[in-house]
Amino acid sequence: MKNIDFENLSFETAMAELENIVRQLETGQIKLDDAVEAYEKASHLKKFCEEKLKSAELKVEKIEQDKDGNLSLKPLDENEIAHD
């Protein structure tokens, strides 16, 4: 497996690569050794994407309005973040 430069990898690039791997595997036109290597790469990309999404979720803030109508930003509570 080629080393993936996760340090400089964007979420969008990782998702595009993951989708490409899935298409290759779905066609069945890939040799077994290459398929195993592609699956391993896809696993690493999937984990990377999940971590990026989790990080983004934790940075999301909610807008709250107090009784006087003033708006402020508050971090979302863990319970407010939707989980699958």
C-alpha atoms as one frame of an Amber mdcrd trajectory, in Angstrom:
protein
   0.000   0.000   0.000   1.286   3.434  -0.871   1.771   5.580   2.178  -0.989
   8.137   2.539   0.110  11.635   3.537  -2.662  12.210   6.079  -0.918  15.348
   7.301  -1.712  17.174   4.042  -4.877  15.289   3.064  -8.189  17.131   2.908
 -11.491  15.515   3.823 -12.764  15.983   0.274  -9.707  14.356  -1.291  -9.927
  11.438   1.137 -13.619  10.933   0.335 -12.949  11.041  -3.405 -10.188   8.452
  -3.043 -12.431   6.282  -0.873 -15.222   6.455  -3.460 -12.752   5.550  -6.206
 -11.586   2.484  -4.264 -15.175   1.375  -3.675 -15.927   1.654  -7.404 -12.846
  -0.422  -8.221 -13.804  -3.103  -5.714 -17.411  -3.187  -6.906 -16.398  -3.888
 -10.496 -14.646  -7.088  -9.492 -12.004  -6.396 -12.141  -9.200  -6.065  -9.605
  -6.709  -8.787  -8.665  -7.066 -10.314  -5.213  -3.783  -8.897  -3.873  -4.675
  -5.452  -5.194  -8.167  -5.751  -3.723  -6.776  -6.552  -0.276  -4.395  -3.599
  -0.506  -7.213  -1.327  -1.694  -9.426  -2.508   1.170  -6.698  -1.698   3.705
  -6.228   1.753   2.190  -9.989   2.307   2.245 -10.098   1.363   5.939  -7.462
   3.982   6.748  -9.258   6.602   4.657 -12.581   5.794   6.330 -11.060   6.229
   9.784  -9.440   9.511   8.698 -12.784  10.821   7.381 -14.631   9.786  10.540
 -12.057  11.594  12.697 -12.299  14.735  10.532 -16.105  14.719  10.831 -15.979
  14.207  14.594 -13.526  17.079  14.916 -15.800  19.311  12.836 -18.822  18.375
  14.961 -17.000  19.386  18.112 -16.241  22.818  16.647 -19.846  23.546  15.760
 -21.498  26.123  17.946 -25.096  26.991  18.557 -26.609  30.465  18.665 -28.494
  31.257  21.853 -30.691  34.218  22.600 -31.014  35.429  26.179 -34.172  36.919
  27.702 -33.084  40.410  26.594 -32.713  39.308  22.981 -28.911  39.313  22.965
 -27.315  36.631  20.812 -24.266  34.610  21.798 -22.397  31.539  20.601 -22.183
  28.490  22.842 -20.456  25.171  22.147 -22.832  22.315  21.503 -23.201  19.879
  24.355 -22.208  16.273  23.658 -25.909  15.318  23.913 -26.858  17.854  21.216
 -24.542  16.375  18.592 -26.410  13.876  16.426 -24.870  10.401  16.430 -25.699
   7.523  14.114
